[in-house]
Amino acid sequence: SGQFAIVRKCREKSTGVQYAAKFIKKRQSRASRRGVSRDEIEREVTILQQVLHPNIVELHDIYENKTDVVLILELVSGGELFDFLAQKESLSEEEATRFIKQILDGVNYLHSKKIAHFDLKPENIMLLDKNIPIPHIKLIDFGLAHKIEDGVEFKNIFGTPEFVAPEIVNYEPLGLAADMWSIGVITYILLSGASPFLGETKQETLANITAVNFDFDEEFFSNTSDLAKDFIQRLLVKDTRKRLTIQEALCHPWITVRLDKETSPLKEETKVQENKKVENPQLKTKRLREYTIKCHSSMPPNNTYADCERFARVLEEVSCAERGCGALAVSHSSLQEDMDVLLSIYNEKEAWYKEENESVRRKLSQLRYECRKIEALQRHLQDEIVAVDISVAGMSGRYMDLQGHYESLRQELAEELKWIQDLMSSFQLENEACVNGNCDSVFGEDVKESLMELLNRSRCEEFLAGLNVGVAESHQ
């Protein structure tokens, strides 16, 4: 597990095979410094998909969720190499050579594909199974690995200070040679239990690296062969052009001679060095154990088998607790991110509601103003209706008065007409008497014309009076 990754054991349901699930926390935004960027995750995945070697951890599958990318990797359950060696009662140089040879084989495969690991250190050198005499080594953690392309300059400052090459510290162009420097540091520690450049502070460590300030202290290397020292010296070279390449390291006599079963001119030197080592076989493992305890693990100071077994169980329980805490931390982080998202959504909704509320308030204010206008208009119409009602009532009274006046005029006219008719009847009788009595006809005609004129005038006045009444009613 690292700063932004946690590893858990998992099992494939269909086959029952166990794997290691590496949960890599994704960076949620470009501005955020939490998590790993997608480009870096994709680079690691691409490199793992390109490699297949016995000494390199194998990628089985990939999954992704909202917060993590999950790499399903080959389960490497033997622990770290240095933890394993620190538990041994003794360590021969030949055994150390076999482990270094496996590391070189894995790096040789990577370099053949122009891939630089850039993070070779004891924590990333694991054992597939520690219960065999010479366990199988696996290189893990390709988070910093890069493919070196011809003509493309690559610079970066990364890695663990104790193991980085001078070109990384000086921010110079990087290549495959950086891994060879790290192998030299690992070999130095493996054979002596001491770190060649480790200082009291990070700055002191980096200064020792850039100055290539190291030596083979007799206290630590009294039982180490000259070939081993030469191997280290030719790796810890500042000039990358003079530093051993992976092929040259594999062909170095310390590697080839130690692994050669046949008789060779260097066989006698090998035996002499081994005899020297037998004089104090536990010296290296004791110092290596001290170094491991100090820098790379939490192994207890005592080294009895029983204590180690008990401590291993305690470590397993602690590991389970750490995994639980890690899962809790991941859940807390995920919950915190979800809360941040919900808070952001709430703030957005709140701003939207405020804006909508202001809009509704303005609309309600406009509606209240319109309602007040309508109410004023209604009151004005009611006043108009009352005035019209009063006017209609006055007109109705006037109409009744005119109707009564008209009725009285009609009655008077009817009486006058009746009087005239009676008068005409009497004149008609007199006229007949005059005719029979031979009265003067001129007199009769004059009287008749006078009466007709009076009658016509009375009718004309009646008609005009009726006409005036009708005009007045129509006007009202």
C-alpha positions as CSV (number, residue, x, y, z in Angstrom):
1,S,0.0,0.0,0.0
2,G,1.1,3.5,-0.7
3,Q,-0.1,7.1,-0.2
4,F,-2.9,6.8,-2.7
5,A,-3.3,3.0,-3.0
6,I,-4.3,0.1,-0.8
7,V,-3.8,-3.6,-1.5
8,R,-6.3,-6.3,-0.4
9,K,-6.4,-10.0,-0.9
10,C,-9.4,-11.1,-3.0
11,R,-10.7,-14.4,-4.5
12,E,-12.2,-15.0,-8.0
13,K,-15.6,-16.6,-7.4
14,S,-15.6,-18.8,-10.6
15,T,-12.2,-20.4,-9.9
16,G,-11.4,-19.8,-6.3
17,V,-8.0,-18.4,-7.2
18,Q,-6.7,-15.7,-4.9
19,Y,-5.3,-12.4,-6.2
20,A,-4.1,-9.1,-4.9
21,A,-6.5,-6.2,-5.5
22,K,-4.7,-2.8,-5.7
23,F,-7.2,0.1,-5.2
24,I,-5.8,3.2,-6.7
25,K,-7.5,6.4,-5.6
26,K,-8.4,8.5,-8.6
27,R,-7.8,12.3,-8.7
28,Q,-11.2,13.9,-8.9
29,S,-10.0,17.2,-10.6
30,R,-6.9,18.6,-12.2
31,A,-6.6,21.1,-9.4
32,S,-6.7,18.5,-6.6
33,R,-3.5,17.0,-5.2
34,R,-5.3,14.0,-3.7
35,G,-5.2,10.8,-5.6
36,V,-3.5,9.7,-8.8
37,S,-4.1,11.3,-12.1
38,R,-5.8,9.2,-14.8
39,D,-2.8,9.6,-17.1
40,E,-0.5,8.1,-14.5
41,I,-2.9,5.2,-13.8
42,E,-3.3,4.5,-17.5
43,R,0.5,4.5,-17.9
44,E,1.0,2.0,-15.1
45,V,-1.8,-0.2,-16.6
46,T,-0.3,0.0,-20.1
47,I,3.1,-1.1,-18.9
48,L,1.7,-4.0,-16.8
49,Q,-0.2,-5.2,-19.9
50,Q,3.0,-5.2,-21.9
51,V,5.1,-7.3,-19.5
52,L,5.0,-11.0,-18.8
53,H,8.0,-12.4,-16.9
54,P,8.5,-14.9,-14.0
55,N,10.2,-12.1,-11.9
56,I,7.6,-9.5,-12.5
57,V,4.1,-9.3,-10.9
58,E,1.4,-10.2,-13.5
59,L,-1.7,-8.1,-14.1
60,H,-4.9,-10.3,-14.3
61,D,-7.7,-7.8,-14.7
62,I,-8.8,-4.2,-14.3
63,Y,-12.0,-2.7,-12.7
64,E,-13.1,0.8,-12.1
65,N,-15.7,2.5,-9.9
66,K,-16.5,6.2,-9.1
67,T,-13.5,6.7,-6.9
68,D,-10.9,4.0,-7.6
69,V,-9.2,2.0,-10.3
70,V,-8.8,-1.6,-9.1
71,L,-5.9,-3.6,-10.5
72,I,-6.3,-7.4,-10.0
73,L,-2.7,-8.6,-9.7
74,E,-0.9,-11.9,-9.1
75,L,-0.9,-12.6,-5.3
76,V,2.7,-12.3,-4.0
77,S,2.3,-13.5,-0.4
78,G,5.9,-14.2,0.7
79,G,6.6,-10.7,2.0
80,E,9.5,-8.5,1.3
81,L,12.9,-9.9,0.4
82,F,14.7,-8.0,3.2
83,D,12.2,-9.2,5.8
84,F,12.8,-12.8,4.7
85,L,16.6,-12.4,4.8
86,A,16.6,-10.6,8.2
87,Q,14.9,-13.7,9.7
88,K,17.6,-16.1,8.5
89,E,20.3,-17.1,10.9
90,S,22.9,-16.5,8.2
91,L,23.3,-15.4,4.6
92,S,26.0,-16.5,2.3
93,E,27.2,-14.4,-0.5
94,E,26.1,-17.1,-3.0
95,E,22.6,-16.8,-1.7
96,A,22.7,-13.0,-2.0
97,T,24.0,-13.5,-5.6
98,R,21.0,-15.7,-6.5
99,F,18.6,-13.1,-5.3
100,I,20.4,-10.3,-7.1
101,K,20.4,-12.5,-10.3
102,Q,16.6,-12.7,-10.1
103,I,16.3,-9.0,-9.7
104,L,18.7,-8.5,-12.7
105,D,16.6,-10.9,-14.8
106,G,13.4,-9.0,-14.1
107,V,15.1,-5.6,-14.9
108,N,16.7,-7.1,-18.0
109,Y,13.3,-8.0,-19.3
110,L,12.0,-4.5,-18.6
111,H,15.0,-2.8,-20.2
112,S,14.7,-5.0,-23.3
113,K,11.3,-3.3,-23.8
114,K,12.8,0.1,-23.0
115,I,10.9,0.3,-19.7
116,A,12.5,1.9,-16.7
117,H,11.1,1.0,-13.2
118,F,12.4,4.1,-11.4
119,D,11.3,2.8,-8.0
120,L,13.5,-0.2,-7.3
121,K,13.9,-0.6,-3.5
122,P,13.5,-3.3,-0.9
123,E,9.8,-2.7,-0.4
124,N,9.2,-3.4,-4.1
125,I,11.1,-6.7,-4.2
126,M,8.7,-9.4,-3.0
127,L,8.8,-13.1,-2.6
128,L,6.2,-15.4,-4.2
129,D,6.6,-18.0,-1.5
130,K,9.0,-17.7,1.4
131,N,8.7,-21.4,2.5
132,I,11.2,-22.7,-0.1
133,P,15.0,-22.4,0.2
134,I,15.5,-19.9,-2.6
135,P,12.2,-18.1,-2.9
136,H,11.1,-16.7,-6.3
137,I,11.4,-12.9,-6.5
138,K,8.7,-10.6,-8.0
139,L,9.2,-7.0,-8.8
140,I,6.1,-5.0,-8.0
141,D,4.7,-1.4,-8.0
142,F,5.0,0.1,-11.5
143,G,3.5,3.5,-10.5
144,L,6.6,5.4,-11.5
145,A,7.6,3.2,-14.4
146,H,8.1,4.9,-17.8
147,K,8.7,3.7,-21.3
148,I,11.9,5.4,-22.6
149,E,11.5,6.6,-26.1
150,D,14.5,7.4,-28.4
151,G,14.8,11.1,-29.0
152,V,12.3,12.1,-26.3
153,E,13.9,13.7,-23.2
154,F,12.3,12.7,-19.9
155,K,13.0,14.5,-16.6
156,N,11.4,14.2,-13.2
157,I,12.1,14.3,-9.5
158,F,10.5,11.2,-7.9
159,G,11.3,8.0,-6.0
160,T,12.6,7.2,-2.6
161,P,15.6,9.5,-1.8
162,E,17.8,6.7,-0.4
163,F,17.7,4.8,-3.8
164,V,17.4,7.5,-6.5
165,A,20.2,8.1,-8.9
166,P,22.1,11.4,-9.1
167,E,20.5,12.3,-12.4
168,I,17.1,12.3,-10.7
169,V,18.4,14.5,-7.9
170,N,20.0,17.0,-10.4
171,Y,16.9,17.0,-12.6
172,E,18.8,15.7,-15.7
173,P,17.5,13.5,-18.5
174,L,16.6,10.1,-17.3
175,G,17.0,6.6,-18.8
176,L,17.4,3.0,-18.0
177,A,20.6,3.6,-16.1
178,A,18.7,5.0,-13.1
179,D,17.5,1.5,-12.3
180,M,21.1,0.2,-12.3
181,W,22.1,2.7,-9.7
182,S,19.2,1.5,-7.5
183,I,20.4,-2.1,-7.9
184,G,23.8,-1.0,-6.7
185,V,22.3,0.5,-3.6
186,I,20.2,-2.6,-2.9
187,T,23.2,-4.9,-3.3
188,Y,25.3,-2.7,-1.0
189,I,22.5,-2.9,1.7
190,L,22.0,-6.7,1.1
191,L,25.7,-7.5,1.7
192,S,26.3,-5.1,4.6
193,G,23.1,-4.2,6.3
194,A,24.1,-0.5,5.9
195,S,22.9,2.1,3.4
196,P,25.6,3.7,1.3
197,F,24.1,7.3,1.2
198,L,21.6,7.5,4.0
199,G,22.1,10.6,6.1
200,E,20.4,12.1,9.1
201,T,18.1,14.2,6.9
202,K,16.7,14.0,3.4
203,Q,18.9,16.9,2.3
204,E,22.0,15.1,3.6
205,T,21.0,11.9,1.8
206,L,20.6,13.7,-1.5
207,A,23.9,15.5,-1.0
208,N,25.7,12.2,-0.5
209,I,24.1,10.9,-3.6
210,T,25.1,13.8,-5.9
211,A,28.7,13.6,-4.4
212,V,28.7,9.8,-4.7
213,N,30.0,9.8,-1.1
214,F,30.3,6.2,-0.1
215,D,32.9,3.6,0.9
216,F,33.3,0.0,1.9
217,D,33.7,0.3,5.6
218,E,35.8,-2.6,6.9
219,E,33.3,-3.1,9.8
220,F,30.6,-3.9,7.3
221,F,32.5,-5.5,4.4
222,S,35.2,-7.5,6.1
223,N,33.7,-10.7,4.8
224,T,32.6,-9.5,1.4
225,S,34.5,-10.6,-1.8
226,D,36.4,-8.1,-4.0
227,L,34.1,-9.2,-6.9
228,A,31.0,-8.1,-5.0
229,K,32.7,-4.7,-4.1
230,D,33.6,-4.3,-7.8
231,F,30.1,-5.1,-8.9
232,I,28.8,-2.4,-6.5
233,Q,31.4,0.2,-7.5
234,R,30.7,-0.2,-11.2
235,L,27.0,0.4,-10.5
236,L,27.3,3.4,-8.2
237,V,28.9,5.6,-10.9
238,K,27.6,9.2,-11.4
239,D,28.3,9.2,-15.2
240,T,25.5,7.2,-16.7
241,R,27.7,6.3,-19.7
242,K,30.2,4.6,-17.5
243,R,27.7,2.9,-15.3
244,L,27.0,-0.8,-15.9
245,T,24.1,-1.6,-18.2
246,I,21.8,-4.5,-17.4
247,Q,23.6,-6.8,-19.8
248,E,27.0,-5.9,-18.4
249,A,25.7,-6.5,-14.9
250,L,24.5,-10.0,-15.8
251,C,27.9,-10.8,-17.3
252,H,29.8,-9.5,-14.3
253,P,32.1,-12.2,-12.8
254,W,30.4,-11.8,-9.4
255,I,27.2,-13.0,-11.0
256,T,28.5,-15.5,-13.4
257,V,31.1,-17.1,-11.1
258,R,28.9,-17.5,-8.1
259,L,26.3,-19.3,-10.2
260,D,28.7,-21.3,-12.3
261,K,28.7,-25.0,-11.1
262,E,31.7,-25.9,-13.2
263,T,35.4,-25.3,-12.2
264,S,36.7,-21.9,-13.1
265,P,39.9,-19.9,-12.4
266,L,38.0,-17.8,-9.8
267,K,36.8,-20.9,-7.9
268,E,39.7,-20.7,-5.4
269,E,38.9,-17.0,-4.7
270,T,35.3,-17.9,-4.1
271,K,36.2,-20.6,-1.6
272,V,38.5,-18.3,0.3
273,Q,35.9,-15.6,0.6
274,E,33.3,-18.2,1.7
275,N,35.7,-19.5,4.4
276,K,36.1,-15.9,5.6
277,K,32.3,-15.5,5.8
278,V,31.9,-18.7,7.8
279,E,33.9,-17.1,10.6
280,N,31.0,-14.9,11.5
281,P,28.0,-16.1,9.5
282,Q,25.3,-14.1,11.4
283,L,27.0,-10.7,11.1
284,K,25.3,-9.7,7.8
285,T,21.8,-10.9,8.8
286,K,22.1,-9.1,12.1
287,R,22.9,-5.8,10.5
288,L,20.4,-6.4,7.8
289,R,17.8,-7.1,10.4
290,E,18.7,-3.9,12.2
291,Y,18.5,-2.0,8.9
292,T,15.2,-3.6,8.0
293,I,13.7,-2.8,11.5
294,K,14.9,0.8,11.2
295,C,13.9,1.6,7.6
296,H,11.5,-0.9,6.0
297,S,9.5,-3.0,8.4
298,S,8.5,-3.5,12.0
299,M,10.3,-6.8,12.8
300,P,11.1,-7.3,16.5
301,P,14.7,-7.1,17.7
302,N,15.0,-10.7,18.8
303,N,15.2,-13.4,16.1
304,T,14.1,-16.6,17.7
305,Y,11.9,-18.7,15.5
306,A,9.1,-18.9,18.1
307,D,9.1,-15.2,18.6
308,C,9.1,-14.6,14.9
309,E,6.1,-16.9,14.5
310,R,4.2,-15.2,17.2
311,F,5.2,-11.8,15.8
312,A,4.2,-12.9,12.4
313,R,0.7,-13.7,13.7
314,V,0.6,-10.3,15.4
315,L,1.7,-8.7,12.2
316,E,-1.0,-10.5,10.4
317,E,-3.6,-9.2,12.9
318,V,-2.1,-5.7,12.7
319,S,-2.2,-6.0,8.9
320,C,-5.9,-6.9,9.1
321,A,-6.5,-4.0,11.4
322,E,-4.6,-1.7,9.0
323,R,-6.6,-3.0,6.1
324,G,-9.8,-2.4,8.1
325,C,-8.5,1.1,9.0
326,G,-7.6,1.7,5.4
327,A,-11.0,0.6,4.2
328,L,-12.5,2.9,6.8
329,A,-10.3,5.7,5.6
330,V,-11.3,5.0,2.0
331,S,-14.9,5.0,3.1
332,H,-14.5,8.2,5.1
333,S,-12.7,9.8,2.1
334,S,-15.4,8.6,-0.2
335,L,-18.1,9.8,2.2
336,Q,-16.4,13.1,2.6
337,E,-16.3,13.5,-1.2
338,D,-19.9,12.6,-1.4
339,M,-20.7,15.1,1.3
340,D,-18.8,17.7,-0.6
341,V,-20.7,16.9,-3.8
342,L,-24.0,17.0,-1.9
343,L,-23.0,20.3,-0.3
344,S,-22.1,21.7,-3.7
345,I,-25.5,20.5,-5.1
346,Y,-27.3,22.0,-2.0
347,N,-25.5,25.3,-2.6
348,E,-26.4,25.3,-6.2
349,K,-30.1,24.4,-5.4
350,E,-30.2,27.1,-2.7
351,A,-28.9,29.7,-5.1
352,W,-31.5,28.6,-7.7
353,Y,-34.3,28.7,-5.1
354,K,-33.2,32.2,-4.0
355,E,-33.3,33.3,-7.6
356,E,-36.7,31.6,-8.2
357,N,-38.0,33.1,-5.0
358,E,-36.9,36.6,-6.1
359,S,-38.6,36.1,-9.4
360,V,-41.8,34.8,-7.8
361,R,-41.7,37.7,-5.4
362,R,-41.5,40.2,-8.3
363,K,-44.4,38.4,-10.0
364,L,-46.5,38.4,-6.9
365,S,-45.8,42.1,-6.4
366,Q,-46.9,42.7,-10.0
367,L,-50.0,40.6,-9.4
368,R,-50.8,42.6,-6.3
369,Y,-50.5,45.9,-8.2
370,E,-52.8,44.5,-11.0
371,C,-55.3,43.3,-8.3
372,R,-55.3,46.8,-6.7
373,K,-56.0,48.3,-10.2
374,I,-58.8,45.9,-10.8
375,E,-60.3,46.6,-7.4
376,A,-60.2,50.4,-8.0
377,L,-61.8,49.9,-11.4
378,Q,-64.4,47.7,-9.8
379,R,-65.2,50.4,-7.2
380,H,-65.4,52.9,-10.0
381,L,-67.8,50.7,-12.0
382,Q,-69.9,50.2,-8.9
383,D,-70.1,54.0,-8.5
384,E,-71.1,54.3,-12.1
385,I,-73.7,51.6,-11.7
386,V,-75.2,53.4,-8.7
387,A,-75.2,56.7,-10.6
388,V,-76.9,55.0,-13.6
389,D,-79.5,53.4,-11.2
390,I,-80.2,56.8,-9.8
391,S,-80.5,58.3,-13.3
392,V,-82.8,55.5,-14.4
393,A,-85.0,56.0,-11.3
394,G,-85.2,59.7,-12.1
395,M,-86.1,59.0,-15.7
396,S,-88.6,56.4,-14.6
397,G,-90.3,59.0,-12.3
398,R,-90.3,61.6,-15.1
399,Y,-91.7,59.1,-17.5
400,M,-94.5,58.3,-15.1
401,D,-95.2,62.0,-14.7
402,L,-95.3,62.5,-18.5
403,Q,-97.5,59.4,-18.9
404,G,-100.0,60.8,-16.3
405,H,-99.9,64.2,-18.1
406,Y,-100.5,62.5,-21.4
407,E,-103.4,60.6,-20.0
408,S,-105.1,63.7,-18.7
409,L,-104.5,65.4,-22.1
410,R,-106.1,62.4,-23.7
411,Q,-109.1,62.5,-21.5
412,E,-109.5,66.3,-22.1
413,L,-109.2,65.7,-25.9
414,A,-111.7,62.9,-25.7
415,E,-114.1,65.3,-23.9
416,E,-113.5,68.0,-26.4
417,L,-114.0,65.6,-29.3
418,K,-117.2,64.4,-27.7
419,W,-118.4,68.0,-27.3
420,I,-117.5,68.7,-30.9
421,Q,-119.3,65.6,-32.0
422,D,-122.3,66.6,-30.0
423,L,-122.1,70.1,-31.5
424,M,-121.8,68.7,-35.0
425,S,-124.8,66.5,-34.4
426,S,-126.9,69.4,-33.3
427,F,-125.7,71.5,-36.3
428,Q,-126.5,68.7,-38.6
429,L,-130.1,68.5,-37.2
430,E,-130.5,72.2,-37.6
431,N,-129.2,72.0,-41.1
432,E,-131.7,69.4,-42.1
433,A,-134.5,71.6,-40.6
434,C,-133.3,74.6,-42.6
435,V,-133.2,72.6,-45.8
436,N,-136.7,71.3,-45.2
437,G,-137.8,74.8,-44.2
438,N,-136.0,76.5,-47.1
439,C,-133.4,78.3,-45.0
440,D,-130.6,80.3,-46.5
441,S,-127.8,77.8,-47.7
442,V,-125.0,80.4,-47.5
443,F,-125.4,80.8,-43.8
444,G,-125.3,77.0,-43.3
445,E,-122.1,76.8,-45.3
446,D,-120.3,79.5,-43.3
447,V,-121.2,77.8,-40.1
448,K,-120.0,74.5,-41.3
449,E,-116.6,75.9,-42.4
450,S,-116.1,77.6,-39.1
451,L,-116.8,74.4,-37.2
452,M,-114.5,72.3,-39.4
453,E,-111.7,74.9,-38.9
454,L,-112.2,74.7,-35.1
455,L,-112.2,70.9,-35.3
456,N,-109.1,70.7,-37.4
457,R,-107.2,73.1,-35.1
458,S,-108.1,71.1,-32.1
459,R,-107.0,67.9,-33.7
460,C,-103.7,69.5,-34.9
461,E,-102.9,70.7,-31.4
462,E,-103.7,67.2,-30.0
463,F,-101.5,65.6,-32.6
464,L,-98.6,68.0,-31.9
465,A,-98.9,67.5,-28.2
466,G,-98.8,63.7,-28.7
467,L,-95.8,64.1,-31.0
468,N,-93.9,66.2,-28.4
469,V,-94.6,63.6,-25.7
470,G,-93.2,60.8,-28.0
471,V,-90.0,62.8,-28.8
472,A,-89.3,63.4,-25.1
473,E,-89.8,59.7,-24.2
474,S,-87.5,58.6,-27.0
475,H,-84.8,61.1,-25.8
476,Q,-84.9,59.8,-22.3
